[in-house]
């Protein structure tokens, strides 16, 4: 686009105003929590700088060959814009090729071509667009903004165009950072879910063992009920037992469903000893089948804490399963202790200690034990590892403002220490 100097403006003052506006725009980008929020800030800044009353932001979809309109809940729709613009649209192609702001004269040619070639909805050509601004990232068109004003189009000064170009680059950087963060967050959610599902096989074994007794009592009641239907004492007592057993099975099913389904962290007042006992119960069947002895030492009156129950269970099950894998096929012992922990500042925390008599971890591997994708379980072993479990466990503990430490000696065993804040101070 041709840049026109503004003879009536003071270059020094115009430069100062542009710098202040650009600084404010970059600051407003901040750390938005959603795509509509960042889109609203981009459109607000560009509309104000260019003195246009309306604006639309289209973002490229990586999975599809198109640009999609970003919906802004607070905006009042006054332009019937298409929700999707294909990559082959002349406007998109011109923005990608020129990598410059397009004014109304260039836009008129692009939109007329749209109607002639029937590439997309004809009503897109009728949109009252005065400016189209590309948002570029490493020379690639990742989004674009179209602006409209009720005023008749006028020549835009070179200072304003330079400002809009700088703001567009700042907006493109902010969008790129936000999308990268969102991709990372979604990947972390997927990794946590994958790690939970990896434990479900063991949990299923414990679940099958847990429901065997209540199913036996229910089956016995059904078999005896016809011949003892007139025995009110038998019917009454057995009905109560069966109802308790059904409720027990329902709780177990819900527990497994909650564990398998990742949810946003839900901090609740929890008894850590009860969570530890629940995890140990689920792995008991597998431990027994492999000749591994479980020793449990839970401190009485352990301080309660605000925890996400399912996330802490994920940490514990990961460490417990890793401990059994470390013991391997030989017999061994898995010791689990809970205790009060007095911090240097006087604050009272809780500690969970998980100790195994497995093969231990070498010093060179110990330094990388929490690194993503680092694993000592190779494809040739029975239990192949992804290298994500301990990374996820470490992250969950840190999100609880806690600490996860490891001590190990090759040939002797490994101890993991989980330190978590409690209610007591």
N, C-alpha and C positions, 0 to 999 in steps of 0.2 A: 504494500500500500504506500502511496506517495505521502511523504511527510511534509506538512505545510507549516512554515514558521508563523508564529503569532506576533505580528508587529506591535500590538498594543500591550503586550505583557513585558514585564521586567525579567530578563533571563535569570538573574540571580534569585529573585523572589520565586519565580516559577520552579527553579531547581530545588529550592528549600522546601516549597510546598509539596513537590513530588516526593522528595526524600521522606518527609514527615508522613505523607499518606502511605507510602510503601512500607515504612517501618510499622505503622499502625496495622496495616493489612497483614503483614507477616506475623505480628503479635496476636492478631485476632485468630489466625489459623490455629495457634495453640496446640492443644491435644484433644481434638474433637472425639466424642464418644460414638458417633454414628455417621454414616455416609450422608444422610439428609442434613445433618448439622454442618458438616464441612461444605456441602454444596450450597447451603444457604449463606454461609459466610463468604464464599467465593463470589456468588452472584451479587450479594449486597455490596461488596467492595468494588467489583468491576462496574456495576450499575452506577454507583455513586461517583466513581472517578470519571466515567464517560458521560454522565448526566443522561442516562437512559433509565426509563421507569420499569421496564420488564426484562426478565432474563430467563434463559433455560440452559441447563447443563446436561450434556450427553457424555456418558462414560463408556469406553470400549469394554465389551464383554470378552474375556479371554477364551471362553469356551465356544462362543459363537462369533461369526463374522459380521458383527454389527456394533453400533453404538446405541445404548439404551438411555432414555430420559430418566434422570434421577428425580424422584418425587420428593417434594418439599412440603410437609404437612401444613406449615404456616403460610404458604403462598396462596394467593387467591387466583385460581386459574382464569386467565382472560384470553389466552391464546390456545386454540385447538390444535396443539402440536402432536405429531405422531409419536408414539412411545418408542419406536425403533427406527433407526436410520441405517441402511446397509452400507458396507464399506465401499461399494461401487458407486455410491451416490456422488454426483459431481461436486457438491459442496464439500464432502469429506475428502474427495480426491484433491481438490484445489487447496484445501487447508494443509493436507499432508505434503503436497508438492511444494507449495510456496512457503509454508511454515511462517506465515505472516498474517497480520490482521487484515480481513477483507471488509471493504466498505460496501455501501448499498449498490454502487454501480457494478462492481464485480459480482456481487451476490445476485443481482437481477439476471445476469447471463447464466449463472449456475442453476438458478431455480427454473428459468425458462427451459433449459436443457432437460431438467427433470421431467417437466410436463411432456416435452416432445418425445423423450425416450421411454416415458411411462415406467420409470425405474421404481418409484415408490408412490405413495399416496399423492394425488394431485394437490390436495389441500396444503401440503407442505410448501408448495411453490407460492401459495397465496399468503403465507405468513408475513406479517409486517416487520421483517428483520432489517435492521440498519447496520449492524456490525456482527461479524463472526470472528471469534478469538480462539486460536488453537492453544491447547495445553500440551506441551511437548516434554517428553522425558527421554533423554539421550537420543534426540533427533527423531523420535517416534511419536506420532499423534496418539495420545492416550485418552484425551477428552477434548471437548470444545464447548464454547459458550456462544450462544446467539443472543443479541440484545435488541430491544425494540423501544422506541420512544414515540410518544404521541406527537411530539414536535416534528416539524419538517426537518429532514436530515440536513446537517450543516457540515462544513469542513472542520475536521478535528486537527488541532495543532500538533506539531511534532512533539511538544513536551508531553501532551496527553497520550499520544501513541507510544512514546517511549515508556511512560509510566504504566500504561496498560500491558505492554510487552513484559516489563519487569514483574508486574503483579501476576501475569499469567504464568511466568516461570516459577514464581513463589507458590502459586496455587498448584501447579503440576507437581512440585516437590512435596508439598503437603499431602496431596492425594496419593502419591506414590508411597510415602512413608506410612500413611494410614492403611493402605491396602496391604503393604508388607506386614504390618502389625497384625491385621486381621487374618492374613494367611497363616502367620505364626501361631496366633491364638487358636485357630481352627485345627492346626496340626497338633498342638499340644492337647486339645480336647480329644482328637482321634488317638493320639498315643496313649492317653490315660484310659480311654475306652478299650483299646487293644490290650493294654496291660491287665485290665480287669478281666476281660474275656479269657486271657491266658490262664487265669486262676480258677475259672469256673469248673474245669474238669475235676479238680481236687475238691472244690466245694460240693459238686454234685455227688461225689462219693460220700462225703460227710452227711449231705442231705438225705441220701438213700438210707444210710445207717440210722439217722435221727428219726425218720418217719416210720421205720419198720415196727417199732413197738406200738405206737398209736394205731397203725393200720391193723395190727394183730388184735388189739382190743376191740376195734370197730367191727372187724370180721367176726370175732367171737360173739359179740352182741347180736349181730344180724343172724348168726346161725342158731343161737339159743332163744332168741326172742319169740319165735312162733310157739315153741313148746312151753315157754314160761311167761306167756303174755298175761296170765292171771296173777302172777307173783308181783305184787305192787312194789315190794321192797327191792327185788331184783331189777325191775324196770326203772325204778327211781334212781337207784345207785348207779346202774350201768349207763343210764341216759346222761347223768352228770359227768361220768368219766368220758363217755364218747364225745360229748360237747366240748370238754376241755381238750381232748385229743384233736378234734377238728380245728379248734381255735389255734392250737399249737402248730398244726400243719399249715394253716393260713399264714401265721406269722413267719414261718420259715420260708414259704413261697415269696412273701412280700420282701423278706430280707434279701433273697437271691435276686429278685427283680430290681430292687433298689441298688444293689451292688453292681449289677451288669449295666444299668442305665446311668450314664454320666449326667449329673445335674450340676447347676451352679452351686458353689459352696454354700452350705446351710449350717451356720454355727448354732449349736444347741448345747445346753447344759448336760454334760455327759460324765458317766462314771467310767474312767479308763480301765479299771479292773474288769468291768463287765464286757467291754469291747475286746480286751485281750482274751478273756475266757471264751467268748463267742468264736474268735478266730481259731483258738486252739482246738475247740470242739470240732470244727469243720475239717481240720487237718489230721485229727487223731486216727481216723481210719487208714489214711495213707501211711502215717508214721508206723502204725502197728503192722501193716503189711510188709514194711521194709525193715522191721526189727529196730526201729529208732525209738528210744525211750524219751518221753517228754517229762521234764521236771518243771513244775510251776511253783513260784514263790511270789504271791501277790501281797503287797503291804496292806495291812488293815488301815482303815480310815484314810485312804489315799485322797488327797485334795482333788476336787472335781475341776473340770475345765470347760471352756467354750470351744467345742470342736465340731468339725464336720465328720459325723460318725462314719459315713461310707468312705470318705477319703482316708481317714486314719486306718480303717480296716484294710484298704487297698495297700497302704504302706506296710502294715503288719503282715498281711498274707504274702506280699512280695518277699519280705525278709525271711519269713518262716519257710517258704518254699525254696528260696535260695539256700537256706541253711541245710535243708534236707538233701538238696542236690549236691551240696558240698560234702556231706557225709557219704553220699554215694550208696553203693550196694553193701558196704560193710555196716555192721552194727555200730551205733553211736548214740550220743546223747544230745538233746536239744533242751537248753535251759532258758526259761523265760522268767524274769523278775521285774517287779515294779517297786518303786521306792520314792520317797520324798527327796527333793534335791534343793539344797539351800544355795542360792547364788551369792556371789560376792557382795552384791548391793543389798542383801537381805531378803530379796524376793524369793518366794517359795515356788518351785516348779515341781513337775513330776518327771520321772525317768523310767523308761522301759528298756530293759537289757535283754538282748537276744544273743545267746552264745551257743555255738555248735562245736563239735569235736571233729570237724571235717578236715580237708587237706590244707586249709589256710590260703592266704593270698600273698604272693611275693611282694617285696618292697617296691619294685618298679611298677607293678600293677596297682598297688594300693593308692598311689598318687593319682591314678586316673579312674578310680572305681566309680565316681559319680559323673564322669564325662559321657555325653550322649554317644550312643552306638558303640561304646567300649564294652567288650564282653570277653570273658575267658571260657565261655561255652561255645565251642566251635561246632560246625555242621557235622563233624564226625562223631560227636557225642550224642548220648541218648536225649538229653535235654538241651536242644539248641537254643541259644539266647539271642535276643534282638539288640541288647545293649541299651535298652530304654527303661527297664524296670527301676533300677536304682536312681537314674536321673529323675524320673517322675517322682519317686519316693522322696528324694532330696528336695525337690521343688515343693511338694505338698507340705512337708514339714516346715520349710522356710515360710510358706504362705500362712502357716499357723504361728508365725513369729518364734519358731522353735529351732532346734539344732539336731543334726544327724551326724554322728561320728562313727568311725570304724577303727577297730584294733585287730590285728591279725598276726599270727606267727605260722609260717609254713610248717606243715606236718603236725600241728597241734590244734589249730582251730581259729575261728573268727568270732568277734563280738561286735554287735551293732548297738549303739546307744542312742535312743530317741529321747530328747529333752523337750518338754512342752510346758508353756506357762500354765499356771493354775489360777483359780479365783483368789487364793490367799496371797497377801503381799507381805 
